Amino acid sequence: MAIPRYSSGDVSPAPLARDLEFPVSGRIAKNRFLKSPMAEFLATWSPRHVYERGIPTDEIIELYRRWGEGKNNWGVIVTGNIDTNWAILNAPGDTIITPDCLFEGERFEKFTKLAAAAKADGSLIVGQITHPGRQILASVSPTTVSASDVQLEPKDGQTYAKPHAATRAEMKKIVDEFAYAAEYLEKVGFDGIELHAAHGYLIAQFLSRTTNKRTDEYGVQTTENRMRFFSDVVRGIKARVSPKFIVSAKLNSVEFQEGGVTPDEAREVCETLEKLGLDFVELSGGTYEDLGLKFERESTQIREGFFLKFAQAISQALGPDRKMKLYLTGGMRSVGSMVSALDSVDGIGLARPAAAEPRLASDIVEGRASGALKPLTAGEEFPVSLMAAGAQIWQIARGKEPFQLWDEKVLAHLEQDIKTWLGEKAEDGDKLEHTKPPMYTGPQNEYGSSEAVVA
Ligand SMILES: Cc1cc2nc3c(=O)[nH]c(=O)nc-3n(C[C@H](O)[C@H](O)[C@H](O)COP(=O)(O)O)c2cc1C
């Protein structure tokens, strides 16, 4: 049977194979692909002993070894969320770096191994550092900080922490936590950091009018004000890392659309980031409330087009002298659409396709794949595709080839596994002992035992 893959005709992948020099750090990505951040949920975890949380496990190191493998694989590999506080977490099972973490010991050694594994064949490894702000389950922390006290509405039986407006002292502490995490990552051998300023996390909460109701100089009155906390974080980081260290950010198209930020303001945000010395911005869509995939029932082309329009507006607004590089992430699937996106942006971010196929960048650059694998419709939509990617990531981390969602039997098996997993999660309740992704229990092969799936 022919393996279903996205394709847009006979388009040469050559533009995707070109290297990319970052303007500030001078680092060079070996091609135009960026493995987008995906939370791994595989770090150490203890519900009670916070210092035992967030250490990269051997499974995580194995996962990054696979993404790092191959001379034409991912130019840039961005990790999943790295939390910067012991308690205010994106999710249990994330890796964590706080100012309590010393530049020695088990955590330091494991992060060092992770970096070395990812870089073995010349990829750049970039750690995504995060503060979730209001976007944290009440079971993980009942209280939190945000730009203002706008609580996230309960959803799917989950309730979220009650936020208060961050005080100046709290904001300064968070800036220090971000900066320390960046310094730590440089010391363990990472090439850079990506600030999570998308998907409704804390920095995005300051940027968006829906969550920022402040009236002080961090408030809603001007873009400059809403940017101020973001700028403080970037400056705090830049003060602690070397000039060769990449500082980048992930930004969100939805915040710009629905938070009422005009294209002019979006341009202002990006201009400020360029002035602050960011090497690149990864542009994506979605918040927790709406993972940006309200377009999920429309064709991939329409989705690709939606994010592309946003990227085009930003790139045009920044003008021909733009130095800061732009990556576009979200629904990019065929080589043709990736290559045409390079008219507006410099690189392409892929998340779910990189969980399904850790070698996908190599397969495209070397001309073996016309795009990502095409799952059955039910396997492509949220939330199944999100949980599937989590399960595939765990397979790779355990030394297995990931299952493929174009196969009906596999999908049926996965759906059963997801049901079991959701049941276990519900039983776990607030105990927070159940932190791993769904485990796929169907037939599977050892990693590398079968040919990489290309067709
Ligand atoms: C399992 C999973 C975990 C994710 N974790 C993160 C994360 O830690 N940080 C982040 O910025 N985005 C995260 N995302 C979003 C992706 O980086 C990406 O923006 C989104 O999946 C759209 O890209 P895609 O269509 O290529 O999958 C995650 C996505 C998936 C599927």
The ligand as an SDF file (V2000), in Angstrom:
LIG
                    3D

 31 33  0  0  0  0  0  0  0  0999 V2000
    2.5410   17.0960   22.1780 C   0  0  0  0  0  0  0  0  0  0  0  0
    2.6890   18.5750   21.9380 C   0  0  0  0  0  0  0  0  0  0  0  0
    3.3170   19.3610   22.9070 C   0  0  0  0  0  0  0  0  0  0  0  0
    3.5090   20.7320   22.6630 C   0  0  0  0  0  0  0  0  0  0  0  0
    4.2150   21.4580   23.5900 N   0  0  0  0  0  0  0  0  0  0  0  0
    4.5430   22.7510   23.3050 C   0  0  0  0  0  0  0  0  0  0  0  0
    5.4410   23.4630   24.1460 C   0  0  0  0  0  0  0  0  0  0  0  0
    5.9870   22.9350   25.1280 O   0  0  0  0  0  0  0  0  0  0  0  0
    5.7070   24.7450   23.8170 N   0  0  0  0  0  0  0  0  0  0  0  0
    5.1770   25.3530   22.6940 C   0  0  0  0  0  0  0  0  0  0  0  0
    5.4670   26.5150   22.4280 O   0  0  0  0  0  0  0  0  0  0  0  0
    4.3450   24.6900   21.8780 N   0  0  0  0  0  0  0  0  0  0  0  0
    4.0380   23.3990   22.1470 C   0  0  0  0  0  0  0  0  0  0  0  0
    3.2610   22.7020   21.2670 N   0  0  0  0  0  0  0  0  0  0  0  0
    2.7850   23.3810   20.0330 C   0  0  0  0  0  0  0  0  0  0  0  0
    3.7400   23.1470   18.8610 C   0  0  0  0  0  0  0  0  0  0  0  0
    5.0440   23.6660   19.0930 O   0  0  0  0  0  0  0  0  0  0  0  0
    3.1880   23.7650   17.5640 C   0  0  0  0  0  0  0  0  0  0  0  0
    3.0950   25.1730   17.7210 O   0  0  0  0  0  0  0  0  0  0  0  0
    1.8120   23.2160   17.1840 C   0  0  0  0  0  0  0  0  0  0  0  0
    1.7340   21.8070   17.4150 O   0  0  0  0  0  0  0  0  0  0  0  0
    1.5070   23.4930   15.7070 C   0  0  0  0  0  0  0  0  0  0  0  0
    2.5180   22.9290   14.8750 O   0  0  0  0  0  0  0  0  0  0  0  0
    2.2720   21.5570   14.0240 P   0  0  0  0  0  0  0  0  0  0  0  0
    1.0060   21.7940   13.2260 O   0  0  0  0  0  0  0  0  0  0  0  0
    3.4810   21.3980   13.1670 O   0  0  0  0  0  0  0  0  0  0  0  0
    2.0800   20.4550   15.0150 O   0  0  0  0  0  0  0  0  0  0  0  0
    3.0400   21.3330   21.4760 C   0  0  0  0  0  0  0  0  0  0  0  0
    2.3890   20.5400   20.5230 C   0  0  0  0  0  0  0  0  0  0  0  0
    2.2280   19.1790   20.7260 C   0  0  0  0  0  0  0  0  0  0  0  0
    1.5680   18.3580   19.6530 C   0  0  0  0  0  0  0  0  0  0  0  0
  1  2  1  0
  2  3  1  0
  2 30  2  0
  3  4  2  0
  4  5  1  0
  4 28  1  0
  5  6  2  0
  6  7  1  0
  6 13  1  0
  7  8  2  0
  7  9  1  0
  9 10  1  0
 10 11  2  0
 10 12  1  0
 12 13  2  0
 13 14  1  0
 14 15  1  0
 14 28  1  0
 15 16  1  0
 16 17  1  0
 16 18  1  0
 18 19  1  0
 18 20  1  0
 20 21  1  0
 20 22  1  0
 22 23  1  0
 23 24  1  0
 24 25  2  0
 24 26  1  0
 24 27  1  0
 28 29  2  0
 29 30  1  0
 30 31  1  0
M  END
$$$$
